[in-house]
């Protein structure tokens, strides 16, 4: 299972929120590149970079930070937050994004999102399926839609989506453990004999012991944020997990 640390950006700084609430912002580092380089030094190969300013303003904002991390590390960055137009996507890829994550756009303008899947392919486009009470949330989690989580994922599977990041918003930043049962149901209901969803778990990771459990469930990756920043999971533990046979 891939280990994917998260860097969330507000005003150029590395922050974490609780349950997506901007009022709970806590700054962990004023230099996101420094954080990214530290991850890389511990054997990390992937990074989940979220432009929270972009998510709120509905267009890409912190692309310069993406460009700096992508050009000064070898991390494969998946980038999300405020990607709403073809121009936003072009900027993200030109700035070095390995993949992009689309959440709100997949709900509010499915035609554009489907066109991205067609144009760039399912290896480059990740579906962001962030949910509260199994209803998809949009606009930096400021709004709840009427879309049901699992049917929403299934709908985009039919359009060719392979990668899905699923965040249970009620768990995000709370350090109370991830939604094992929800991920189990998603994998059961979206996987067939010939196709298995590449599900990336996000939200609530609090201890190292949860990682093998997510791997056992069949998650392709897991995003870890606050547990690293608060010292609940040590980078040395992640190193061992990454290089385990």
N, C-alpha and C positions, 0 to 999 in steps of 0.2 A: 504494500500500500504506500502510495506517495505521501510524504509529509510536506505540507505546504504552509509555511508561516504566513501570517497576514500583516501587511502594513496598511493602515488606514490613514488617509491624509486630510487634514484640515489646515488651511492657511500655511501649507508647506511643512507642517509638523506631523510627526508620527503620534497618533492618538488612538484611544479605544473608547467606545461608547458601551452603554448597557442597554440591551433591548432596542438598539437603534435610536435611542433618545439623545439628541444633540446636546441637551442640557446636562447630560452626565459625562460630557467630554473630559477625559484625563490625558494630559500630554505626557508621553513617555520619553520622547527624544525629539529634539529640534532638527535633527539631521537624519532623514530617512535613508540616505546613502550609507551612513555609518552603520545603521541597523542592518541593512541588506548585506553589507560586507561581512558583518559579524555572523549572520546566518550562513553565508557562503563558506566562511572559515571553518564552520562546524560540519561541512559536508552537505549542506542543504543545496538542492539543485533547482527548486521551484519556489515561486513567490506569488502570493495573491495580493495585488496592489489595488486599493479602492480609493477612488477620488470622491470623498464625501462632499466636498464643495461642489463637484460636478453633479453628483446625485441630487443635490438640493437645487442647483441652478439650472438643471436640465440641459447642460452642455458640458463638454470636456473642459476642465480648468487646469488641473495639475499635470499636464502632459510633459512639462519640463522635468519633473521629478522622475517620471517614467523613463524619459530619454537618458537622464543621468544614471539611473540604476541599470538600465539595459546596456548602456555603453561602457560602464565602469565595473560591471560584474558579468559573470557567465550565467547568472540565474535566468531560468525560463519564466518570464513574467506573464501571468494572466491579469488583465487590466479591466476594471469595470468602474461604473459610476458616471452617469451623465451622457452615455453614448446614445445619441438620439438620431443622428443623421449620417449619411454616407461620408460626409466631410469629417465628422468626429471619428469615425472608424478609420478613415485614411490617416488622420493625424496619429491615432493610437498605434497603428501598424508601422507608420514611418518613424515613430519615436521608439520602436523596438519591442512592442508587445508581441509575445509568442502566441498568445490567444487573447480573445476579448470575451467578457461576460456581459450578456444582455439580459436584463430583468424586466424593468418597467416597459421598455420598448416592445418586448415580446407580448405584453398584455395590451398596451395602448395603440401600438401600430404594428400588428402582426405581419402585414404585407412587407414592410421594410425589413423586419427581422428575418422573415423567410427568404427574402432576396439576398441577405447576407450569407445565409446558410448555402444558398445556391452558388453565390459568387466566390466565397472563400473556402467553402467545404466544412464538413462536420468536425474536422480536427482543429480548426481555428476558432470556431464559435462555440461558446459554452452557454447553456441556458441557466440563468439565475432564477431558481424557484424558491423564493424566500416566503415563508408562510407564517401566519399567526392563526392558531386554531384551524390549521389546514386550509386556510384561505390565502391566496397569493397577495402579498403586499407590494406596493410600488412607491416610486418617488422617494427613494431613500427611506423606505418603510413608513413614510408619513401618511400614506393612504392604504386602505384595504380594498381589494377588488372583490368581485363576486365569483372569481375563478377558484374552483376546487383544485387542490394541489396535485393529486395523482392524475386525474383526467387531463390537467394542464400539461403535465410531463408527457403523458401518452400521446396527446395531440401533436406535440413537437417531435416525438419519436417518429411519427409518421412522415414528418418533413425531413427526417434524416439526422436529427440531433443525437449525438452519442454521449457527450459530456453534460452533466447536470450538477450544479452546486446547489445543495438544498440546505438552507438555514432555517431552523426553528427559532423564530424571533424571540419567543418567550424564554429561550435558553441562552440567547446570545449575550456574552459578557457576564453571565451570572455565575460561572464557575461551579455549576451544579450538576454537570454531566450532560452528555448529548442525548438526543432522542433515538435511542437504540430501536425501540419498537417501531417508530415511524420509518426509519431507514429500512428495517426488515420488510415492512409492508410495501414500501416503494419498490424495493428490489424484487419482491415476489410478484407484484402486479405489473411490472414493466419489462420483465425479462422472459424471453422465450428460449427454446432450444437453440435457435440460430442467432439470437441477439441478446447481449447482456448490457444493460445500461452501465455507463461509467459514472457511478454516483460518487460525488465528493461531499463528505459530511462536513458541516460547519455549524458552529454554535454550541457553547456549553462545555467544550473539552476542558477538563479540570485536573486530571491526573494522567500519568503515563500509562497506568494499567488499562485505561479505556481504549488505548490505541490498538492493542492486539484484538480486543473485542470487536472493534469496528472492522478490522481486517478480516476477522472470522466471518462477520456478516456478509462480506463481499464488497465493501466500499472500495472504490478504486483509489481514493485519496481522502485526506482529511486536512482541513484548514484549522490552524491553531493560532490564536491571538493572545488574549489576556493571560492564559495559563503560562505562556512563556514570559511575558512582560512582568507578571507578578511573581515569577520564580517558582510556580507550582510544578512546572515541568522544566528540567534542566537541559541545556543544549547537549551536554555529554550523553544523556539518556537517549536523545533523538539520534545522535551520532551512531550509537550502538544499534538502534532500531533500523536505521538506514542501511548499515553494512551487514546486518544479520543475514546468514545464508538462507 
